[in-house]
């Protein structure tokens, strides 16, 4: 049995789709899986059981990436094709069953929308991240046993969504000080290699002997393995936020010019806090351009985020 699973370009959306893939694996454990995703997200799937092929879909002009995918897949008779990109490709391949994600319907979470693809909207499967022994051993070397670890993801895929790095540094001092919920904790900073400049003020403001710098040094499955060693995660709306939630780390997501009703971290140990301004207020100005705007997160104070982090810590039963 062969299943083709076509998922997202961006890491965050790809993470959210993993619950659907896990659901398929649970129902068809002996099937062979081909997974197509954007190059940045593809390594998320390298430890998935029974993967036959991983296909990187590099976006190109004239939608040529769809033709390239069709060419690679047209010679196979597929038992199931799942298309989470709403393309026409499922109808251009030989397949017994075809599923395509429905259009967004109101203020529902992306997880619920994805679940509706397989009739699971009311009880959608939660994201799952797969790791193997190599990833787990790498995480143990980076995160040796000892004091707890507070994880930060201070970057995002565009500037408007980024809470200022200096505020993350101040928050770290408050949460890991003697009166904080994680006294003496180490601070792990996660970001992609190209985001180092955005995260640099956090690294430079904290004691070097307590910082774990993972930026650009590890692949996504190793990031997942590392996150499982963390006690608390705080980050902007990003793929790393969704990865932390999928790893069942207590996860606080910071929101402003993005919709938390669609993209809040998903899971039992999660919370969100957003700016006092709504999404529409932040993005509705006539001259608004997400490509050029500075941060739109300044309405969210350090004190508010600290209070939300302490509350999440207590709700998760982690308080001393």
C-alpha positions, 0 to 999 in steps of 0.5 A: 500500500502506498500513500502520498502525503503533500504538506506545507512549505513552511515549518509551522504549517508542516508541524501542524499537519503531522497529526494527520500523518500520524493518524494515517500511520496508525490506521495503515502501519504497513503502508509505504509513505512518500512525503512532499514538503517545502525544503525548510520543512522536509527534515521534520519527516526523516524519522517517520516510520515506513518513509519510502521517499521524501520530496522537496518542493522548491517553489518556482515560477509558473508553478513548475514545482507542481509539474515536477511533483506530478512527474515524479509521482505519476508512474505510481498507483497510489492507494491514498493521496492527501493534498494539504495544499489544495492543488489539482494534483490528486486528480492528475495521479492514479489513486484509489482515494483522494483527500484535499484540505477544505477551505477555511471556514470561520475562526477555527484552528488550523488543526481542526481544518486539517482534521476535517480533511479526513473527517476529524474536525471535531476530534482532530489528531494532535501534532506528532514529531518523530526522532531517532537515536541519532537525534536523541543522542545529539540532544543529550550532548547539548542538554546534559542532565542538571539544572532545568532549561528555559527555551526561547524562540525570539525570531519569526518569519517576518519582523512584525511578529517579533517581540523585541529580543531585549525583552526576552533577555529581561524575561529570562532574568526574571524567570530564572532569578531566585524569585522566579519559577526556574531559579538558576535554569539554563536558557536555550535559544532556538532559531534558524541559521539566517535568524542569528542576528535577530536572536543575538541580543538575547545571547549577548545579554545572558551569562555565557555559562548558562546559555545553550546556543542551538542557532543553526547548529542542529536539524529539525528532528534534533530540535524536537529532541532538544525541546523535550529536555526543556521545562518551559518554552516561550516564543513568537508565533513560529514553527518552533512554537508549534514544535514545542507544543507538539513535544508537550513542553509547556508552551507560551505563544506570543501573538500580535499581527497574526491570528491566534484563533487559527495558529495558537499552540495546540495541546494540553500544556499551552497558552497564548498572550497577545497584544492589546491591539487586535490583528485588524488594528495592527494590520489595517493601516493604509500603508501597512506592509508586512515586508517593511514593518518594524515589530508590532509587538511593543504593546505586549509588556515584559510584565504581562508575559512574565505573568502569563509564563508563571500562570502556565507553569503553575497550571502545568503543575510545575511550580515548586 
